């Protein structure tokens, strides 16, 4: 470990951290160069779709967002674009990460890091890259980072039924998404040392802010079909109509502000629910995590005598394979078909097809759990 990595902590002459330190006291690297070699090596894999975010979660003691954020934001030149120091970016990433609930089994900072990873992966795809400008890219990376900040591990319906303060504040409308977007800006501008926007000029800030808010609000699932249909009808169909030979015509068409908006919405939506398109082991783990969070909600609804909003997520009766099959059929297939037609993602589509077969196979075996029973 490079000297000085454990800022202000007792380090013996081999550079080892003293053994009585708790995880929460782990220091944060001073600069990217001071990231522990094992973590740096893991992050070398970050541009691959198969990157294992759960290994990073374990290696960073549940602080993957700060490390992955530093790596991705640096590779996209975010600090230069915002004219902010790496120290400010690091403080901001730590602040945002600390505002996620590590007690949530799904909606924690690892999910945020996973969505950031998918967003960066999509931004590097040729057609996406040639459709967006750097402000769009920076807005997308920030939106992915903050899109679920302070998520309570309960759904909008639960918060509305429970008459929660947030539901009252946001008039039962896009409650969580409004909260994530508003809180992200409140946290960011609260303290100059973590304000990544402090050197951005007013017009640019307004444009960035608008784009970030729009993307975070686009993750709300009640408008899912509206967003997907708009993308298909306004982007995919007209692009197919412009002859492939006219690539300049296609590019001009994609670069209009309205179309860039639709591309950014579709991108964050796909990044947010890309779990079924990840390698099987990751897909299974995420399915277990989201199921557990939903089971906990159902348990609480029963305890409090609230309406049970997702009766299939009862831990005593739920078939996880069935719930995954339904989710893929209902939300994922059409959206990723459309996104793949635009961005060209053959690897993801292959994982999706394999994972679907996996859940189907479990369901045919009448198996309700994440994995098949061990052979007798």
Secondary structure, DSSP 4 states (H G I P E B T S, - for coil): --TTSSTTS-B-TT-PBPTT--GGGPPPPSSGGGS-HHHHHHHTTTTSTT--HHHHHHHTTS-HHHHHHHHHHHHTTHHHHHT--HHHHHHHHHHHHHTS-TTSSSSSHHHHHHHHHHHHHHHTSHHHHTT--HHHHHHHHHHHHHTTTT--SS-HHHHHHTT-HHHHHTTTSSHHHHHHHHHHHHHHHH-GGG-TTTTS-HHHHHHHHHHHHHHHHHT-GGGHHHHHHHHIIIIIHHHHHS-TT-HHHHHHHHTSHHHHHHHHHHHHHHHHTGGGGS-HHHHHHHHHHHHHHHHHHHHHHHHHT---S-TT--TTT--HHHHHHHHIIIIIHHHHHHHHHHH--HHHHHHHHHHHHHHHHHHHTT--SSSPPPP-
